[in-house]
Amino acid sequence: MIYTKPWHLAAAVCLPLLGAAPARAALICNATTTPVQVVYFENDPNPADDAWSVSVNCTRGPTDPTTSAYTLQADNGFNPSGNTNQAVNGNGQTNRIAYELYRTAPGTGPWGGTNATDFAGTINFGGALTASATHVFYSRIAAGLNKSAKLFTDTVTMRLRYDNGPSNVTVSPTFPVSINNQSVCLLSTPPGNIQFNYASFQVAAATASTAYAVRCTIGETYTMALDATTGTLLTLTYNLALSNPAGQTGTGFPQNFTINGTVPGGQSGTCATGTCTSTQARTLTITY
């Protein structure tokens, strides 16, 4: 007799239960500025100072930190000369115009390419998912630059570093700079008085002159004219003439001219005493 006993083979399989951790959204920040657009008048004796703003804007997920420390730096633009920013339009120094950026006030507290000149702060979300921080910065252009009358441009790259929780993140937003240098002409040295000394019936003409200087933007064409080139004083006829009556082109520096006057000889004049004087105003006009 064969005796058999049935039996069962059992296998146990352990299946680990994996619990999904809550997703952590990345905190994201960027920086934006107001347009840096300067209108420059090189005849202004004061530096051209302007104020602008830059904002650090951040978003986060519900489980992300509610604060984030950051620093914000600005480089010296696409066309630096050492540590000086330059906006350009063409080649050569007359087609470059220097400017600087500041954190504290125009001329104070540079905002540049070193950690010591960074803006620094902390974004505070509170219970919100978006938050921002704004800083004021300043631009300055020195007075009296001799540059071409045109639009100069540059691009500044910022370096924004912020803490997104797991690590520090660096982004490099940019902003444009434009400087519109205006054409201008001015009398850098106004003309003085022309004084004739004349004796009745003298044979030779009496002559006198006065010097003046005109400064115009590089490449700016201009003309000069007197309101009248002849007149009378004490019934003496006099004549005036510009030393350079033709059109001129500005160099950015003072250009020197004279107004020359004559009283032709042989005139008697009118004078009831031994010596008489009389004056008359004339106008010099510069058109550009």
Secondary structure as UniProt FT lines:
FT   STRAND          28..33
FT   STRAND          36..40
FT   TURN            42..43
FT   STRAND          48..59
FT   TURN            62..63
FT   STRAND          67..74
FT   TURN            82..83
FT   STRAND          84..88
FT   HELIX           93..95
FT   STRAND          96..105
FT   TURN            106..107
FT   STRAND          108..110
FT   HELIX           115..117
FT   STRAND          119..124
FT   TURN            126..127
FT   STRAND          130..141
FT   TURN            143..144
FT   STRAND          151..163
FT   STRAND          168..171
FT   STRAND          174..181
FT   STRAND          185..189
FT   TURN            200..201
FT   STRAND          206..216
FT   STRAND          221..226
FT   STRAND          230..233
FT   TURN            234..235
FT   STRAND          236..242
FT   STRAND          248..249
FT   STRAND          254..263
FT   STRAND          284..287
//
